[in-house]
Amino acid sequence: MSRPLRVALAVEGPTDEVVLKAVIEAMVGDRPILFTLVQPEFSLGLQTGTGWGGLYRWCEQTRSEGGGRVSGSALFRFHDLVIIHLDADVAGKKYSDHNIIDHSGDLPCEQPCPPASDTTDALRQVLLRWLGEPAVPPKCVICMPSKNAETWMMAAFFPKDAVMSRKGWECYGSPGGRLASQPLKVRIKKTIGDYSKRAADLKARWPGLCQKLTQAERFRAEFEDQYGQIHDG
């Protein structure tokens, strides 16, 4: 048996962790995976918080540890892959929303949608600045669902939803609201428990999501590229 793949996850929140684990398992297949949640992290007394503000503070902290670049931190020495998740709807936010003092002026950066890629391309540049990196470093993969991970859940479990399909799956502004408004018998609550119950089905439906959602396909392609380099190395 091959050794476990060591994957570090930096995410906005706990349900995002469930989603990412499921889709990564779908791409890796039978190889065992050792996941380490590095953000949010509540056990070290250095809580950065949840949400995109927490991820911003984690980037600051990790960048400082790495001498100005996240890739210089110990994180990259002890893990095969580092996955950094940021929802595309952050492009419409302001730093003051999370009491962050940042004078860069790079948020908000939201672009007209479609295509979703115009906004995710702009937000990726913002995230790279947070990371202190000129480009995505080796062993790192950015996961940026448009508008957020609930788009992936909606497309996986409610693929015939008329509202989101009419507005554009990756351009609909509040997929979490659509998830919460599904019929009670089939509704999925945004909780670790409800998401975990559906993780196996999400894993099985991942290939179909990649065919339907451009930013899911982008994550798949970039993940498999980095994972392939581990095999080749």
N, C-alpha and C positions, 0 to 999 in steps of 0.2 A: 504493500500500500504506500502511495506517495505521502510525503509529509504534508500536514495541513497548510493551506494557503493562509498567510497571516495578513488580515485586512483590517486597517484602522478606519473607523467611520467618524467623520465630523459632520453632524447634521443639525438642523434647526430644532427638532423635537422628537419625542419618543415614537410617534406613529411613523415618522419618516424613516426611523431606524428599521422598523418592521418591514416597510416597503422595500428599502434598499437591500436588506438581507435576502428577501424573497427573490428579487430579480437577479441579484448576484449569484445566488445558488442556481438559478435557472441557467446562467451563462457558464458556470464552472462545471456543472454536471455532477459526477459522482465523487469528485475530489473533496475531501473534508476541508472545512474552512474554520479558522479560528478568528472570530470577530472580536475586535476591541473597540468599544465606544469611547472615543477621546473627547467628544463634545456632543451634548452636554455631559459634564463630569461633576459629580457632587460629592466625591469621597475624599478629595485632597485639601479641602478647606480653601480652595481657590476658585470658587464657583464663578463662572462667566455668565451663567444664565442661559435660558432657552431662547428660541426665536432667532431671527436674523441678527438682532443686536448681540445675542450671546455668541453667535458665530463670529461676528466682527471682533469682539473682545478676545475670543479664542485665537483668532488670526494674529492679533496684536501680541498676545502672550507667546504664541509659538514662534512668531517671526523674531521676537526679541531673544528667545532661547537659541534660535538658529543664527544669530549674528546679523539679523536684518533680512533674512530670507527663510521662509518656512522650510524649504528643502534642506537647510543646514541643521535642522533640529534632529534630536535623537529619534523622533518619530519615523523618519525615513530609513534609519539604520535597522530598526527592530521590526519593520513590517515590509511585506512584499509589495503591498499596494496601499495607498492612502486615498480614500474617497471623500471628497468635500462636496456637500450638498447645500445648495442655495436655491430657493424657489424664485422663479422669474418675476413673480409679482413684487419682489423687493425693488425692482426697477422703478416702481411708482412711489416709493417711500422717500422720506426725508430722514437724515441722521437724527434730527431733533425728536423724531417719533420714539427713539429709544434712549433719549438723553445722552446722545453721543456728540461730542465736540469734534467736528471734522470739517476743516475749511477747504477741502479739495473742490467742492462744488460738483462732484461727479454723480451725485444722486439729487433728484430723480433723473433717470436716463431712459425711461420707457419710450418706445417707438410705436408707430402704428402697427396694428396686427390685423390680418396677416401681412407678411410672414412672421411667425414667432421668432425666427432666427435673428431678425433685426434687433429685437429687445435682448435676447439671450447673448448675442455677440457683444452688445454694449455693456451688459451687466457682467459678463466674463472679464472685461477689462477692469471694471471696478473691483471685482473679486481678486484679480491678479495683483492689483495695487495693495489690497489688504494683506495679501500673502507675501508681498515684497518680491514678486517674481515678474520678469519680463514676458515669460511664456509659461505654459503649464509644464512643470518640471517632470522628469522621468519618475515613474512609479506612482504618479498622481493622476487621478481622474476626477473631473468635475461633473457632478450630476445636477442639472438645472431644469427641472420640469416646468413646462409652461401650461397654465399659470402657476400651478403648484402640484404637489404629489397627489392631491385629490382628483386632479384631471386623470391621472393614471388609474386611480381606483374607479372613477366613473366609467372610463372607457373599458375597463376590464369587466366590471360587474353590471353596468347598465348601458351597454353599447347602443341601444336603440333610443336613448334619451333624446327627445325631440328638441328640447331647448338648447342643449349644448351642441348638438349636431347642426342645428340651424345657425347658431352664432359662430360656430367654428370651435372645434374641441379645444384647441390650444390657445384660443383667443377669448374664450368666455371668462369673464372677470371673477366669478365667485363659484368655482366648482365645489367648494366645501358646502355652500348653501344648497346646491343641487343634490349633493350626497345626503344632506340632512332632510331634504324634502321628498325623498322617495317613499313609496308606500310602506307603512309601518312593518308589515310582515317581512319585507326584504331589506329594510333600511339598515345601513351600516353606520354605526356611531363612530365618531373620530376618537376612539379609545384604543389603548394597547390591546385590550382583550378582544374587541370586535375585529380589529385588523389582524391580529394573530390567528384568529379562527379561520380567516380567509387567505392566509399566507400561501398555503399549498395551491389553492386555485389561482392566485395571482402569479405564482411561479409557473404554472402550466400555461397561463394565458400571455405570458411575456412576449413570445414571438409575434403574436397577433398585435400586441400593443406597438411593437416596433414598426410594424407595417402601417399602422394607423397614425402614429404620433411622431413627428419629426424629431422632437427632442429626446424621446425615448430611444429612437434609432441612433441618434448622435451619441447618447450615453453608451449604448450597446457597442457601437463601432469603436469608440475610444477606449472603453474598458477592454474589449477583446484585443485591441492593439497592444495595450500595456501588458495584459496577461500573456499574450503570445511572446512578448519579449522575455518574460520570466522563463518560459519553456525553452526559448532559443538560447538563453544565456548560460 
